Amino acid sequence: MERNAYFDNAKLILIFLVVFGHVIQPFVDGSQGLNTLYLWIYTFHMPAFILLAGFFAKGAGNISYITKLAKKLLIPYLIFQVIYTGYYFLIDKDGWQLEVFYPHWALWFLFSLFSWHMLLILFKKMPAVMGLSISIGIGLIVGYFGDVGHMFSLSRTFVFFPFFLMGYWVTQTQIKWLKQIQLRTAALIVMAVVAAAIFVAPDFNTGWLLASKSYSTLGLPEYGIIARLLVYITSALMTASVLAWMPEKRNKLTDLGTRTLYVYLLHGFFVQFFRAADWFAVNHVIDLIGLAVMSALIVLVLSSRPVQSIWQPAIEGRLSILKNKYKQRFGTRRQYGEDASA
């Protein structure tokens, strides 16, 4: 599919919000405003990211397709699980000795993404409404099972799958439909109402948005299904609202949206180091702006070409960038030598 600036812009903005959310997380308990911002971001940033992943999914289902997915997602998962284990040990972070199937940091996304592609092989054969209804039903019911949690990223896999499936079925025309002025106005109202609701109810448990815990753990063993349904509705409305305001035109930063996986996998090294070092505090709005600027710099650095060339073997399992640089450098020298001896 030909690259569309809208989707790359959206991915870049969303990955910035992922990094920014992780950066400000240690400070949310001390500020109602900061807690509101944090929860507001979490109502949509991963659902929207997952929806876009589903939009570009194919779900072919043949051996070649599954093998490629395993190389693209599971091998990097195992590599970074080992790397983060060693890194957490070095910075003396608790929980560094997690088992291989208990994802470190944000690595759950790789495991879940592979699982979503596998589920898609089955669900794409169903009518869209039926498949979405079943996936939402599974996401609601799974909260009653305490054993379905962090291991294998099972809880998040089932809870977030409806957004992946929704992304698979949605069309580019339908996404553009969100850009109508009436809908964009409604989107602003939705985003404002959700922010206000979070502000007046600051005790809301973030676990409902993280989707990794059972209803019993979250304190609603009987009526958790209602709370999760409300979260589904809120996240769907927020995702549509945010996508309605994503820029469509290509700019100097648009291409960085093609390298969001690098940012996603690598930003934890910065964030966890900052948390362990306890360098920052948020006592004024200037501090918050500073953390936003730092988050933007992390995104810019980790999506840069030099970082991509270094980490491409671990993340993509390829050496194409280094090979091309080698050919350009030494191939030019060889050509120059041949010309000089002629």
C-alpha positions in Angstrom: 0.0 0.0 0.0 1.3 3.4 -0.9 2.3 5.4 2.2 -0.3 7.9 3.3 1.0 11.0 5.2 -2.1 10.9 7.4 -1.3 7.5 8.9 2.4 8.3 9.4 1.5 11.6 11.1 -1.0 9.8 13.3 1.6 7.2 14.3 4.2 9.8 15.1 1.8 11.8 17.3 0.6 8.7 19.1 4.1 7.4 19.8 5.0 10.8 21.3 2.0 10.4 23.6 3.1 6.9 24.5 6.5 8.2 25.5 5.1 11.3 27.2 2.6 9.2 29.2 5.4 7.0 30.4 7.6 10.0 31.3 4.9 11.7 33.5 3.5 8.5 35.1 5.7 8.8 38.3 4.3 12.2 39.0 0.6 11.8 38.6 -0.2 10.9 42.2 0.8 14.4 43.4 -1.3 16.4 41.0 -5.0 16.2 40.0 -4.3 18.0 36.8 -1.4 15.8 35.8 -3.4 12.7 36.7 -6.2 13.9 34.5 -3.9 14.5 31.6 -2.3 11.1 32.1 -5.6 9.2 32.2 -7.0 11.3 29.3 -4.1 10.2 27.1 -4.5 6.6 28.2 -8.2 6.5 27.1 -7.1 6.5 23.5 -3.4 6.3 22.7 -3.1 2.5 22.7 -6.5 1.8 21.2 -5.8 4.3 18.4 -2.3 2.8 17.8 -3.8 -0.7 17.8 -6.6 0.3 15.4 -4.0 1.6 12.9 -2.0 -1.6 13.2 -5.2 -3.5 12.3 -5.8 -1.2 9.4 -2.6 -2.4 7.7 -3.0 -6.1 8.7 -3.6 -8.7 6.1 -4.4 -11.9 8.0 -3.4 -14.2 5.1 -3.0 -17.2 7.3 -0.5 -19.2 5.2 2.7 -20.6 6.6 4.8 -17.9 4.9 2.7 -15.2 6.5 2.9 -16.7 10.0 6.7 -17.3 9.6 7.3 -13.7 8.6 5.2 -12.5 11.5 7.1 -14.6 14.0 10.4 -13.3 12.7 9.1 -9.7 12.8 7.4 -9.8 16.2 8.4 -12.8 18.3 12.1 -12.8 17.7 12.4 -9.1 18.6 10.3 -9.8 21.7 12.7 -12.5 22.9 15.7 -10.3 22.1 14.4 -7.3 24.0 13.1 -9.4 26.8 16.7 -10.5 27.4 18.1 -7.0 26.9 15.6 -5.4 29.3 16.3 -8.1 31.9 20.0 -7.3 31.9 19.3 -3.5 31.8 16.9 -3.7 34.7 19.5 -5.7 36.7 22.1 -3.0 36.0 19.9 -0.1 37.2 18.7 -2.2 40.2 15.0 -2.2 39.2 12.7 -4.5 41.0 11.2 -7.4 38.9 14.2 -7.7 36.6 14.1 -11.5 36.9 10.7 -11.9 35.1 10.2 -15.1 33.2 10.3 -15.1 29.4 6.5 -15.1 29.0 5.9 -12.3 31.4 6.7 -9.3 29.1 9.0 -6.6 30.4 8.0 -2.9 30.1 6.0 -2.3 26.8 7.0 -5.6 25.2 3.5 -7.0 25.7 2.6 -5.1 22.5 4.8 -7.4 20.3 3.3 -10.5 21.8 -0.2 -9.3 21.6 0.3 -8.0 18.0 1.4 -11.4 16.9 -1.7 -12.9 18.6 -4.0 -10.4 17.0 -2.7 -11.4 13.6 -3.4 -15.0 14.4 -6.9 -14.2 15.7 -7.5 -12.2 12.5 -7.1 -15.3 10.4 -10.3 -16.7 12.0 -12.2 -13.4 12.6 -11.8 -12.1 9.1 -14.0 -15.0 7.8 -16.9 -13.7 9.9 -19.2 -10.7 9.0 -17.7 -7.5 10.4 -20.5 -6.9 12.9 -20.5 -10.5 14.1 -16.8 -10.6 14.5 -16.7 -7.3 16.4 -19.5 -8.4 18.7 -17.8 -11.6 19.5 -14.5 -10.0 20.2 -16.0 -7.4 22.5 -17.9 -10.2 24.3 -14.6 -12.0 24.8 -13.0 -8.9 26.1 -15.8 -8.3 28.6 -15.9 -11.9 29.8 -12.2 -12.4 30.2 -12.1 -10.0 33.1 -13.8 -12.5 35.3 -10.9 -15.0 35.0 -8.2 -14.1 37.5 -5.7 -16.5 35.8 -5.9 -14.4 32.5 -3.5 -11.6 33.2 0.1 -10.5 32.5 1.5 -13.9 31.4 1.6 -14.2 27.6 0.0 -10.8 27.6 -3.3 -12.7 27.5 -5.6 -10.1 29.1 -4.4 -7.2 26.9 -4.6 -9.4 23.9 -8.3 -10.2 24.4 -9.3 -6.8 25.7 -7.7 -4.7 23.0 -8.4 -7.1 20.1 -11.7 -5.4 19.2 -9.7 -2.2 18.2 -7.4 -4.3 16.0 -10.3 -6.0 14.4 -12.1 -2.6 14.0 -9.0 -1.3 12.3 -8.9 -4.2 9.9 -12.5 -3.6 8.8 -12.5 0.2 8.7 -11.8 1.8 5.3 -9.7 4.8 4.3 -12.9 6.5 3.2 -14.5 6.0 6.6 -11.5 7.5 8.3 -11.6 10.5 6.0 -15.3 10.8 6.8 -14.2 11.8 10.4 -12.6 14.9 8.9 -16.0 16.6 8.3 -16.3 19.9 10.1 -19.3 18.8 12.1 -17.6 15.6 13.3 -14.4 17.4 14.2 -16.5 19.9 16.3 -18.2 16.9 18.0 -14.8 15.4 18.6 -13.6 18.5 20.5 -16.7 18.2 22.7 -16.1 14.5 23.3 -12.5 15.1 24.3 -13.4 18.0 26.6 -16.2 16.0 28.3 -13.9 13.0 28.9 -11.3 15.3 30.4 -13.8 17.0 32.7 -15.2 13.6 33.7 -11.7 12.3 34.6 -11.0 15.5 36.5 -14.0 15.3 38.8 -13.4 11.6 39.3 -9.6 11.4 39.9 -9.7 8.2 41.9 -10.4 6.2 38.7 -8.1 3.1 38.7 -5.7 3.2 35.8 -5.9 -0.6 35.6 -9.1 -0.3 33.6 -7.2 1.5 30.8 -4.2 -0.8 31.0 -6.4 -3.9 30.5 -4.0 -6.2 32.2 -5.9 -7.1 35.4 -9.1 -9.0 36.3 -12.2 -7.4 37.6 -11.6 -8.9 41.0 -8.1 -7.3 41.2 -9.6 -4.0 40.1 -12.2 -4.1 42.9 -15.3 -4.9 40.9 -15.6 -8.7 40.9 -19.3 -8.7 40.0 -19.9 -5.5 38.0 -16.6 -5.1 36.3 -18.2 -6.0 33.0 -20.2 -2.7 33.1 -17.1 -0.7 33.9 -15.2 -2.3 31.0 -18.1 -1.7 28.6 -18.0 2.0 29.6 -14.2 2.0 29.0 -14.8 0.4 25.6 -17.3 3.1 24.6 -15.1 5.9 25.9 -12.0 4.6 24.2 -13.8 4.2 20.9 -15.2 7.7 21.0 -11.8 9.1 22.0 -10.0 7.2 19.3 -12.4 8.5 16.6 -12.2 12.0 18.0 -8.4 12.1 18.0 -8.1 10.5 14.6 -10.5 13.3 13.3 -7.8 15.8 14.1 -4.7 14.1 12.8 -3.0 16.2 10.1 -3.2 15.0 6.6 -0.4 16.9 4.9 3.2 15.7 4.6 5.8 17.6 6.6 9.4 17.3 7.6 8.6 15.0 10.4 6.1 12.7 8.6 8.7 10.1 7.7 9.5 9.5 11.3 6.1 7.9 11.6 7.5 5.0 9.7 9.9 4.1 12.5 7.6 4.2 15.5 8.5 0.6 16.5 12.0 1.7 17.2 10.8 4.4 19.5 8.4 2.0 21.2 11.0 -0.7 21.9 13.9 1.6 22.8 12.3 4.5 24.8 12.1 2.3 27.9 15.9 2.6 28.4 15.5 6.3 28.8 12.3 6.3 30.9 13.4 3.6 33.3 16.8 5.2 33.8 15.2 8.6 34.6 12.9 6.8 37.1 15.7 5.0 38.7 17.9 8.2 38.9 14.9 10.3 40.2 16.2 13.3 38.3 12.9 15.0 37.6 10.0 16.5 39.5 6.8 18.4 38.4 6.2 21.4 40.6 5.2 23.9 37.9 3.7 23.9 34.4 7.2 24.8 33.1 8.4 21.4 34.4 5.6 19.7 32.5 6.5 21.5 29.3 10.1 20.4 29.9 9.1 16.8 30.1 7.1 17.2 26.9 10.1 18.6 25.1 12.3 15.8 26.5 9.7 13.2 25.3 9.8 14.8 21.8 13.6 14.7 21.7 13.5 11.0 22.7 11.1 10.3 19.8 13.3 12.3 17.4 16.5 10.6 18.4 15.1 7.0 18.5 13.4 7.5 15.1 16.6 8.9 13.5 18.5 7.1 10.7 21.6 6.4 12.8 19.6 4.7 15.6 17.7 2.7 12.9 20.9 1.5 11.3 22.3 0.3 14.7 19.2 -1.4 15.9 17.8 -2.7 12.6 19.3 -6.2 13.1 17.6 -6.7 16.5 14.3 -5.1 15.6 13.8 -6.0 11.9 16.2 -8.9 11.6 17.9 -7.2 8.7 21.2 -5.4 7.8 20.0 -3.5 4.8 20.9 0.0 6.1 24.4 -1.0 7.1 24.9 -3.0 3.9 23.8 0.0 1.8 26.1 2.3 3.7 29.0 -0.1 3.2 28.3 -0.4 -0.5 28.0 3.4 -0.9 31.3 4.0 1.0 33.5 1.3 -0.2 31.9 0.9 -3.6 32.6 4.6 -4.3 36.2 4.2 -3.2 36.6 1.1 -5.5 35.1 2.9 -8.4 37.4 5.9 -7.8 40.4 3.6 -7.7 39.4 1.9 -11.0 38.9 5.3 -12.6 42.3 6.5 -11.4 44.1 3.4 -12.7 42.5 3.6 -16.1 
